[in-house]
Amino acid sequence: MLPINANETKKLLSHMYNEVSKELFGFGTTLLKVTVEQNVITFQAKHRRAPRSEALEGEVPSLKQEVDFHMSLLYKKKLKQKLETQTNWDIEAVLRDYDSATQLAFTNIVLKKKIYNHINGFPFGFIWRGRH
């Protein structure tokens, strides 16, 4: 399905982001905002705190920090795979920063080409290959 405008594309991107969250943590985000600017897609998300994460933080804070780091790496890998599988975008980089104290995450997807025609806002080079 080919989204006809930026809002539809953002909805599909939000859906993909939350699918990865559910796959890794068992639940989606509590807040998610997607912005697209030229060749950069930014996800601003607030995640739910997992009960296991709280328990680990209280007992072994350094291990909790290490687990958070590796889960963030895994999140980037899974999101990139999902985007590459369901779109025809050529992804240059996936950058992610996660703050465990606030549960906020910012994820930037840097594409080799911009995805929107700046004149009319229609998707450029977007082919949706998944369910919706």
N, CA and C atoms as a LAMMPS dump frame, in Angstrom:
ITEM: TIMESTEP
0
ITEM: NUMBER OF ATOMS
396
ITEM: BOX BOUNDS ff ff ff
-5.0000000000000000e+02 5.0000000000000000e+02
-5.0000000000000000e+02 5.0000000000000000e+02
-5.0000000000000000e+02 5.0000000000000000e+02
ITEM: ATOMS id mol type element x y z
1 1 1 N 0.855 -1.183 0
2 1 2 C 0 0 0
3 1 3 C 0.895 1.238 0
4 2 1 N 0.611 2.166 -0.845
5 2 2 C 1.391 3.39 -0.954
6 2 3 C 0.691 4.513 -0.204
7 3 1 N 1.302 5.01 0.893
8 3 2 C 0.682 6.13 1.604
9 3 3 C 0.581 7.347 0.689
10 4 1 N -0.52 8.093 0.815
11 4 2 C -0.715 9.227 -0.079
12 4 3 C -0.191 10.539 0.484
13 5 1 N 0.179 10.557 1.774
14 5 2 C 0.702 11.806 2.332
15 5 3 C 1.591 11.536 3.536
16 6 1 N 2.168 12.592 4.057
17 6 2 C 3.109 12.477 5.17
18 6 3 C 2.453 11.877 6.413
19 7 1 N 1.224 12.24 6.701
20 7 2 C 0.555 11.722 7.906
21 7 3 C 0.374 10.212 7.849
22 8 1 N -0.002 9.691 6.683
23 8 2 C -0.163 8.243 6.534
24 8 3 C 1.181 7.53 6.704
25 9 1 N 2.224 8.111 6.147
26 9 2 C 3.56 7.529 6.293
27 9 3 C 3.967 7.512 7.757
28 10 1 N 3.705 8.589 8.48
29 10 2 C 4.047 8.653 9.901
30 10 3 C 3.278 7.605 10.708
31 11 1 N 2.022 7.369 10.35
32 11 2 C 1.235 6.333 11.033
33 11 3 C 1.857 4.958 10.823
34 12 1 N 2.264 4.679 9.587
35 12 2 C 2.88 3.392 9.291
36 12 3 C 4.214 3.24 10.019
37 13 1 N 4.996 4.312 10.079
38 13 2 C 6.266 4.281 10.8
39 13 3 C 6.042 4.056 12.292
40 14 1 N 5.034 4.716 12.855
41 14 2 C 4.689 4.526 14.266
42 14 3 C 4.322 3.078 14.545
43 15 1 N 3.559 2.512 13.637
44 15 2 C 3.142 1.116 13.767
45 15 3 C 4.365 0.19 13.784
46 16 1 N 5.313 0.427 12.882
47 16 2 C 6.519 -0.401 12.827
48 16 3 C 7.342 -0.254 14.105
49 17 1 N 7.488 0.975 14.592
50 17 2 C 8.26 1.233 15.808
51 17 3 C 7.636 0.48 16.988
52 18 1 N 6.323 0.566 17.108
53 18 2 C 5.639 -0.113 18.213
54 18 3 C 5.68 -1.625 18.079
55 19 1 N 5.684 -2.136 16.856
56 19 2 C 5.822 -3.582 16.662
57 19 3 C 7.149 -4.075 17.227
58 20 1 N 8.211 -3.325 16.988
59 20 2 C 9.522 -3.698 17.521
60 20 3 C 9.498 -3.641 19.046
61 21 1 N 8.891 -2.609 19.6
62 21 2 C 8.787 -2.481 21.045
63 21 3 C 8.039 -3.669 21.649
64 22 1 N 6.933 -4.044 21.04
65 22 2 C 6.143 -5.176 21.536
66 22 3 C 6.925 -6.479 21.426
67 23 1 N 7.664 -6.628 20.337
68 23 2 C 8.46 -7.835 20.135
69 23 3 C 9.552 -7.97 21.202
70 24 1 N 10.201 -6.87 21.546
71 24 2 C 11.311 -6.923 22.495
72 24 3 C 10.883 -6.841 23.958
73 25 1 N 9.857 -6.052 24.256
74 25 2 C 9.49 -5.79 25.648
75 25 3 C 8.112 -6.304 26.05
76 26 1 N 7.308 -6.694 25.072
77 26 2 C 5.974 -7.199 25.382
78 26 3 C 4.889 -6.136 25.371
79 27 1 N 5.266 -4.877 25.177
80 27 2 C 4.279 -3.796 25.107
81 27 3 C 4.847 -2.644 24.296
82 28 1 N 3.942 -1.783 23.823
83 28 2 C 4.33 -0.638 23
84 28 3 C 4.691 0.564 23.852
85 29 1 N 4.799 1.7 23.205
86 29 2 C 5.172 2.94 23.875
87 29 3 C 3.947 3.616 24.479
88 30 1 N 4.185 4.524 25.425
89 30 2 C 3.087 5.299 25.992
90 30 3 C 2.916 6.617 25.238
91 31 1 N 3.966 7.037 24.554
92 31 2 C 3.944 8.272 23.783
93 31 3 C 4.892 8.094 22.607
94 32 1 N 4.453 8.494 21.421
95 32 2 C 5.306 8.355 20.241
96 32 3 C 4.999 9.463 19.248
97 33 1 N 6.042 10.168 18.859
98 33 2 C 5.921 11.222 17.855
99 33 3 C 6.941 10.936 16.766
100 34 1 N 6.497 11.024 15.516
101 34 2 C 7.378 10.778 14.38
102 34 3 C 7.465 12.057 13.558
103 35 1 N 8.677 12.449 13.241
104 35 2 C 8.877 13.59 12.347
105 35 3 C 9.777 13.145 11.199
106 36 1 N 9.529 13.754 10.036
107 36 2 C 10.335 13.466 8.85
108 36 3 C 10.828 14.792 8.321
109 37 1 N 12.124 14.909 8.201
110 37 2 C 12.736 16.131 7.692
111 37 3 C 13.795 15.734 6.683
112 38 1 N 13.509 15.972 5.408
113 38 2 C 14.434 15.621 4.331
114 38 3 C 14.736 14.124 4.369
115 39 1 N 15.958 13.763 4.784
116 39 2 C 16.346 12.352 4.8
117 39 3 C 16.494 11.79 6.221
118 40 1 N 15.902 12.461 7.213
119 40 2 C 15.996 11.992 8.603
120 40 3 C 14.594 11.787 9.178
121 41 1 N 14.382 10.586 9.695
122 41 2 C 13.141 10.248 10.391
123 41 3 C 13.485 10.201 11.87
124 42 1 N 12.727 10.93 12.694
125 42 2 C 12.985 10.939 14.135
126 42 3 C 11.777 10.391 14.878
127 43 1 N 12.052 9.435 15.757
128 43 2 C 11.04 8.881 16.651
129 43 3 C 11.334 9.411 18.048
130 44 1 N 10.369 10.105 18.648
131 44 2 C 10.474 10.535 20.046
132 44 3 C 9.49 9.671 20.814
133 45 1 N 10.019 8.834 21.714
134 45 2 C 9.16 7.858 22.382
135 45 3 C 9.358 7.853 23.888
136 46 1 N 8.277 7.555 24.577
137 46 2 C 8.346 7.291 26.009
138 46 3 C 7.922 5.838 26.18
139 47 1 N 8.827 5.061 26.738
140 47 2 C 8.581 3.63 26.92
141 47 3 C 8.06 3.341 28.318
142 48 1 N 7.432 2.199 28.461
143 48 2 C 6.971 1.752 29.777
144 48 3 C 8.137 1.104 30.506
145 49 1 N 8.155 1.274 31.813
146 49 2 C 9.196 0.636 32.63
147 49 3 C 8.756 -0.797 32.933
148 50 1 N 9.587 -1.734 32.557
149 50 2 C 9.293 -3.143 32.813
150 50 3 C 9.568 -3.466 34.284
151 51 1 N 8.701 -4.247 34.923
152 51 2 C 8.904 -4.609 36.334
153 51 3 C 10.271 -5.269 36.582
154 52 1 N 10.713 -6.101 35.64
155 52 2 C 12.021 -6.75 35.789
156 52 3 C 13.134 -5.722 35.791
157 53 1 N 12.945 -4.68 34.976
158 53 2 C 13.946 -3.625 34.893
159 53 3 C 14.064 -2.886 36.224
160 54 1 N 12.943 -2.61 36.842
161 54 2 C 12.953 -1.938 38.153
162 54 3 C 13.638 -2.799 39.206
163 55 1 N 13.347 -4.094 39.194
164 55 2 C 13.958 -4.998 40.165
165 55 3 C 15.468 -5.057 39.972
166 56 1 N 15.902 -5.139 38.749
167 56 2 C 17.329 -5.198 38.442
168 56 3 C 18.025 -3.904 38.827
169 57 1 N 17.363 -2.776 38.59
170 57 2 C 17.937 -1.477 38.928
171 57 3 C 18.175 -1.362 40.434
172 58 1 N 17.269 -1.915 41.222
173 58 2 C 17.409 -1.857 42.674
174 58 3 C 18.497 -2.763 43.208
175 59 1 N 18.735 -3.878 42.535
176 59 2 C 19.708 -4.853 43.021
177 59 3 C 21.105 -4.684 42.426
178 60 1 N 21.162 -4.506 41.11
179 60 2 C 22.464 -4.418 40.425
180 60 3 C 22.39 -3.317 39.362
181 61 1 N 22.516 -2.047 39.772
182 61 2 C 22.365 -0.934 38.833
183 61 3 C 23.308 -0.99 37.629
184 62 1 N 24.529 -1.445 37.82
185 62 2 C 25.471 -1.503 36.693
186 62 3 C 25.03 -2.529 35.651
187 63 1 N 24.465 -3.636 36.105
188 63 2 C 23.963 -4.642 35.171
189 63 3 C 22.745 -4.117 34.422
190 64 1 N 21.884 -3.388 35.113
191 64 2 C 20.706 -2.778 34.478
192 64 3 C 21.145 -1.835 33.36
193 65 1 N 22.181 -1.035 33.631
194 65 2 C 22.686 -0.101 32.624
195 65 3 C 23.248 -0.852 31.415
196 66 1 N 23.939 -1.94 31.669
197 66 2 C 24.491 -2.742 30.571
198 66 3 C 23.379 -3.393 29.75
199 67 1 N 22.362 -3.899 30.428
200 67 2 C 21.222 -4.5 29.725
201 67 3 C 20.514 -3.443 28.873
202 68 1 N 20.291 -2.249 29.424
203 68 2 C 19.67 -1.157 28.668
204 68 3 C 20.46 -0.848 27.403
205 69 1 N 21.788 -0.793 27.537
206 69 2 C 22.648 -0.498 26.395
207 69 3 C 22.471 -1.549 25.297
208 70 1 N 22.514 -2.812 25.679
209 70 2 C 22.402 -3.887 24.685
210 70 3 C 20.999 -3.984 24.097
211 71 1 N 19.986 -3.699 24.899
212 71 2 C 18.617 -3.696 24.376
213 71 3 C 18.435 -2.563 23.364
214 72 1 N 19.084 -1.44 23.608
215 72 2 C 19.016 -0.327 22.665
216 72 3 C 19.684 -0.695 21.342
217 73 1 N 20.819 -1.385 21.415
218 73 2 C 21.485 -1.864 20.19
219 73 3 C 20.583 -2.831 19.429
220 74 1 N 19.951 -3.736 20.168
221 74 2 C 19.045 -4.698 19.553
222 74 3 C 17.838 -3.998 18.93
223 75 1 N 17.325 -2.968 19.616
224 75 2 C 16.195 -2.198 19.094
225 75 3 C 16.553 -1.583 17.74
226 76 1 N 17.737 -0.979 17.681
227 76 2 C 18.201 -0.363 16.428
228 76 3 C 18.285 -1.404 15.311
229 77 1 N 18.842 -2.548 15.624
230 77 2 C 18.991 -3.619 14.628
231 77 3 C 17.631 -4.092 14.112
232 78 1 N 16.706 -4.35 15.039
233 78 2 C 15.373 -4.848 14.658
234 78 3 C 14.588 -3.803 13.869
235 79 1 N 14.668 -2.535 14.293
236 79 2 C 13.945 -1.48 13.584
237 79 3 C 14.497 -1.31 12.179
238 80 1 N 15.802 -1.336 12.044
239 80 2 C 16.413 -1.216 10.714
240 80 3 C 15.977 -2.369 9.817
241 81 1 N 15.992 -3.578 10.351
242 81 2 C 15.553 -4.748 9.58
243 81 3 C 14.101 -4.597 9.129
244 82 1 N 13.245 -4.147 10.044
245 82 2 C 11.828 -3.983 9.716
246 82 3 C 11.637 -2.932 8.625
247 83 1 N 12.326 -1.805 8.754
248 83 2 C 12.214 -0.741 7.751
249 83 3 C 12.734 -1.208 6.395
250 84 1 N 13.856 -1.908 6.391
251 84 2 C 14.412 -2.382 5.12
252 84 3 C 13.539 -3.445 4.475
253 85 1 N 12.885 -4.261 5.303
254 85 2 C 12.008 -5.306 4.784
255 85 3 C 10.716 -4.722 4.21
256 86 1 N 10.188 -3.679 4.844
257 86 2 C 8.872 -3.18 4.473
258 86 3 C 8.885 -1.911 3.633
259 87 1 N 10.059 -1.383 3.343
260 87 2 C 10.169 -0.212 2.468
261 87 3 C 11.302 -0.458 1.482
262 88 1 N 11.467 0.433 0.551
263 88 2 C 12.61 0.321 -0.36
264 88 3 C 13.664 1.373 -0.044
265 89 1 N 13.685 1.865 1.19
266 89 2 C 14.623 2.903 1.589
267 89 3 C 16.023 2.343 1.773
268 90 1 N 16.99 3.125 1.401
269 90 2 C 18.391 2.802 1.614
270 90 3 C 18.817 3.525 2.888
271 91 1 N 18.954 2.786 3.983
272 91 2 C 19.245 3.377 5.291
273 91 3 C 20.752 3.511 5.475
274 92 1 N 21.157 4.728 5.77
275 92 2 C 22.574 4.997 5.995
276 92 3 C 22.971 4.709 7.448
277 93 1 N 22.121 5.118 8.406
278 93 2 C 22.449 4.907 9.823
279 93 3 C 21.189 4.92 10.674
280 94 1 N 21.261 4.225 11.807
281 94 2 C 20.223 4.264 12.829
282 94 3 C 20.916 4.711 14.112
283 95 1 N 20.484 5.845 14.622
284 95 2 C 21.077 6.429 15.823
285 95 3 C 20.014 6.449 16.918
286 96 1 N 20.393 6.038 18.131
287 96 2 C 19.392 5.953 19.203
288 96 3 C 20.014 6.368 20.528
289 97 1 N 19.265 7.14 21.29
290 97 2 C 19.671 7.487 22.64
291 97 3 C 18.493 7.195 23.562
292 98 1 N 18.766 6.518 24.656
293 98 2 C 17.737 6.106 25.598
294 98 3 C 18.139 6.538 27.009
295 99 1 N 17.219 7.169 27.708
296 99 2 C 17.457 7.591 29.088
297 99 3 C 16.588 6.744 30.01
298 100 1 N 17.224 5.857 30.76
299 100 2 C 16.453 4.925 31.598
300 100 3 C 15.727 5.619 32.75
301 101 1 N 16.239 6.747 33.206
302 101 2 C 15.582 7.452 34.313
303 101 3 C 14.208 7.983 33.911
304 102 1 N 14.082 8.457 32.677
305 102 2 C 12.809 9.027 32.212
306 102 3 C 12.062 8.109 31.249
307 103 1 N 12.722 7.053 30.796
308 103 2 C 12.166 6.112 29.817
309 103 3 C 11.982 6.753 28.437
310 104 1 N 12.675 7.855 28.186
311 104 2 C 12.591 8.532 26.889
312 104 3 C 13.648 7.986 25.939
313 105 1 N 13.265 7.835 24.68
314 105 2 C 14.195 7.39 23.64
315 105 3 C 14.001 8.26 22.409
316 106 1 N 15.108 8.646 21.822
317 106 2 C 15.098 9.357 20.548
318 106 3 C 15.846 8.483 19.556
319 107 1 N 15.182 8.157 18.467
320 107 2 C 15.778 7.311 17.44
321 107 3 C 15.734 8.064 16.119
322 108 1 N 16.891 8.187 15.495
323 108 2 C 16.985 8.85 14.189
324 108 3 C 17.364 7.833 13.13
325 109 1 N 16.595 7.825 12.057
326 109 2 C 16.892 6.996 10.901
327 109 3 C 17.412 7.941 9.823
328 110 1 N 18.646 7.752 9.409
329 110 2 C 19.24 8.595 8.377
330 110 3 C 19.21 7.816 7.073
331 111 1 N 18.496 8.379 6.099
332 111 2 C 18.369 7.742 4.791
333 111 3 C 19.354 8.365 3.809
334 112 1 N 19.721 7.595 2.804
335 112 2 C 20.646 8.127 1.8
336 112 3 C 19.959 9.12 0.869
337 113 1 N 18.609 9.042 0.779
338 113 2 C 17.828 9.987 -0.034
339 113 3 C 16.681 10.514 0.8
340 114 1 N 16.245 11.73 0.495
341 114 2 C 15.074 12.235 1.202
342 114 3 C 13.831 11.502 0.686
343 115 1 N 12.835 11.369 1.556
344 115 2 C 11.651 10.595 1.175
345 115 3 C 10.456 11.447 0.812
346 116 1 N 10.555 12.751 0.993
347 116 2 C 9.432 13.606 0.63
348 116 3 C 9.84 14.62 -0.402
349 117 1 N 8.984 14.772 -1.365
350 117 2 C 9.142 15.842 -2.334
351 117 3 C 8.784 17.124 -1.589
352 118 1 N 9.716 18.046 -1.477
353 118 2 C 9.492 19.246 -0.659
354 118 3 C 8.422 20.172 -1.228
355 119 1 N 8.033 19.967 -2.479
356 119 2 C 7.029 20.851 -3.076
357 119 3 C 5.61 20.444 -2.67
358 120 1 N 5.294 19.146 -2.774
359 120 2 C 3.907 18.762 -2.508
360 120 3 C 3.742 17.809 -1.32
361 121 1 N 4.835 17.404 -0.678
362 121 2 C 4.728 16.576 0.515
363 121 3 C 4.408 15.12 0.26
364 122 1 N 4.381 14.675 -0.978
365 122 2 C 4.084 13.276 -1.253
366 122 3 C 5.31 12.418 -1.033
367 123 1 N 5.099 11.186 -0.615
368 123 2 C 6.234 10.293 -0.393
369 123 3 C 7.049 10.118 -1.671
370 124 1 N 8.342 10.068 -1.49
371 124 2 C 9.253 9.853 -2.593
372 124 3 C 9.982 8.544 -2.333
373 125 1 N 9.78 7.561 -3.173
374 125 2 C 10.487 6.3 -3.023
375 125 3 C 9.992 5.438 -1.882
376 126 1 N 8.729 5.542 -1.517
377 126 2 C 8.194 4.746 -0.416
378 126 3 C 7.28 3.67 -0.961
379 127 1 N 7.586 2.423 -0.642
380 127 2 C 6.703 1.319 -0.992
381 127 3 C 6.441 0.546 0.281
382 128 1 N 5.216 0.495 0.702
383 128 2 C 4.838 -0.217 1.912
384 128 3 C 4.621 -1.679 1.552
385 129 1 N 5.352 -2.58 2.237
386 129 2 C 5.273 -3.991 1.911
387 129 3 C 4.634 -4.819 3.028
388 130 1 N 4.17 -4.177 4.074
389 130 2 C 3.619 -4.921 5.209
390 130 3 C 2.12 -4.805 5.3
391 131 1 N 1.592 -5.355 6.403
392 131 2 C 0.159 -5.219 6.679
393 131 3 C -0.077 -3.88 7.331
394 132 1 N -1.311 -3.443 7.302
395 132 2 C -1.616 -2.159 7.948
396 132 3 C -2.978 -2.172 8.561
